[in-house]
Structure formats: C-alpha cells, structure tokens
Amino acid sequence: MLENWLSPVFSGRNETVKTLSKDQFGRNIAIYLEEVPDLKKTDVAIIGLSAREADEVRKNLYTLDYPFDAIRVADLGNIRNEDSSFIIPLVKELLQGNILPIIIGNNCQQSYAQFQAYNTLKRSTNLVCIDERISYQSSPGNEDSYYLNNILKSDRSNLFNLGVVGFQSHFTSDDLLKMMDENYFDYIRLGKLRDAFESVEPVIRDADMLCFNLAALKQSEAPGVQAATPSGLFSEDACRLSRYAGISDKLTSIGFYGLRCEKDRDRQTVQIVSQLIWYFLDGFYNRLGDFPATMQGLTEYIVTAKNQVHPNTFWKSSKSGRWWMQIPVETETRNQRHQLLPCTYEDYQLASNGEYPDRLLNAYKRFS
C-alpha cells in the first residue's frame, strides 16, 4: 500500500549507504532503497515531501552517529506526488499505526496536509508552529501564502489550540496579536524566548503536532530558505527546541519545512535540518512515558486561592520533575486529554500566591 504513495531514497541508488560505518545513522535504520521496510515495531518514520531537499538532508543525516539503539527508525523515502491527496493518507496511516512521522518539506503550505491527517482521524489537535511570524492573514488577498489561513478559517477544523514560538515583532501587527488573544492561543516572541528559554518547553510539550519553519533561523545560520532574514534563532537554540518536541510524550508528528537547496550556501541549511532531526530523535529516545494518562507516578499539589470557587490541582512527575495543571472544568470526551496543561514549577509557585500566568488563564477560557 505504501508503495502507491512513496518512491525509494536516492531513487534506488544505495552507494551512499554502502560507504557508511556500522556506527553511523544510515547503517542503523531501515531504509526504502528497493522495498518498503517492514514497519512492525517501528517507532519513527522519515518522509520526504520534496525529493531533492530530503535526499540532500539524508546525505548528511546518514553520516551522523547513531546512539538510539532502543528505538526503531525507518526512512520511507519520498512522496510520489506533493499533492495533499498523497500526503494526508500517508500521514494518517502512520498515525494510526502509532508511528511518528518526521516530515521534510520545501514549503510550509505542506503543513496543512500534516494537520488534515489529524482532521480525518477526528482528533482534537494542539498545533505548535516555530516560525519567524504568525502566518495568518484575515483580510482578502494573497491568502495562499499564509499557511495558517486554511487551518484557522476552516469550519471543519479540529484545532483545539495553537501556539506560535519565536515570532518577531517587526513582522507582527497588533491585529494579529488581537486575533491570537481573542482565541486564547499561546504565543512567545523571539525576545522572550531568549530571555526565558525554559518558558517555551510547556508550550511545545502540549503539542500533538509541530510545524518548524526553517525561516525562523537567522540567515547566517540557515540561508537555504525561501526568504531568509538577518534575525532569528541560532542553530543551537533550534536544536534545543527540536529536542523539547522529541521528548514530549504527547507529540505524534513533526514537520521541518521551507528548505530550498538552490539557495543553500555550502549545504549549511541541509546540515542544520539533519541536526534538528538528530536532536528530535535524541529527545524521543529519552522519552519517559510520564504524560499523565493515569496519576501513577505523579505527586498531587492542591492550591486554593482567594475568591476561587474550585481549588486547582497541580501534578509533578517523579520521573522527569515536569509539572501539569489540571483544568477543573467539564468538557467533551475528545477534549479531556487537553485538561492536563503542561506548566512549570514557577507557574505552581505563582498560583500558590494567587497569581496566574496568562497561559493558564487562557487554558480555562478555551474550555468555556
């Protein structure tokens, strides 16, 4: 079935793989060179939505060290057709098989197909975008270049929450921020991210899917994108964010979008994408399975504040030390998994003093 949607890595040429040593990445994963790998017990699958860009990333990724012996990774090659009618069923099938797709694309618009795969499964979805801007335009005209438009304007969207991380103020109008506030969405500017990097971890931990626009990096770091700009993330920070995504038990797919090989100087951006994938897998390898599907292994903390009808319950994982706050509201069954909101110890401390960060207040409002 997968052969209908996919073509082999390097178009069947396996010389690149044969030259690798036993410790390198490409010798320790299942690769679609001639036949689609058996996906039984597979944890993660790499998919290219643009063969040129994806194959260039592979050439570098395959040479990296592979210390992830406890997980099974498959490289399923490249999509035969970049149309969403190919991408959606492929991603859907992987999600249904509990296989996490890592997607390499050359256009952020392809992230809509990634999201639509969740829609077809009727999953209430939290989406996080790492981007230099909030890619949405409410007024008519040139809307196709804003990839969030299809998601936010659709009447059939199962989007529950949106988070945008790393956007820059000079690309962001007051109307955009007003739209985010009116929908109780999460957003973290680039400046805040740099001042308090840990503040982004709970936002990423709450995501079901993540869209990483490579234009979020500085031009000096990643020149091989459609419209690089001089300000943005450093590659080390981007790798840290990617690892945050990997270690989150809730996240079930990630896409790296916007790579353009014809603009890539000295294959620098290709190298960064391969590192982003490596650090994502490093996070995935170190998952602790402490997403609160049950309360086992969690310590309960009750906070009762003045003028509050219901006390608030915080939970701390004994495995990772991470925190969640339980939203004390009734909701539809499909949204119950969002009632445990990732937070920080600092959030718990503020709540204990009767103060609640905007992100926690917005979480209440999303259920109202």
Secondary structure, 3 states (H helix, E strand, C coil): CHHHCEECHHHHCCHHHHCCCCCEHHHCCEECCCCCCCCCCCCEEEEECCHHHHHHHHHHHCCCECCCCCCCEEEEEEECCCCHHHHHHHHHHHHHCCCEEEEECCCHHHHHHHHHHHHHCCCCEEEEEECCCCCCCCCCCCHHHCCHHHHHHCCCCCEEEEEEEEECHHHCCHHHHHHHHHCCCEEEEHHHHHHCHHHHHHHHHCCCEEEEEHHHECCCCCCCECCCCCCCECHHHHHHHHHHHHHCCCCCEEEEECECHHHCHHHHHHHHHHHHHHHHHHHHHCCCCCCCCCCCCEEEEEECCCCCCCCEEEEEECCCCCEEEECCCCCCHHHHHHCEEEECHHHHHHHHCCCCCHHHHHHHHHCC
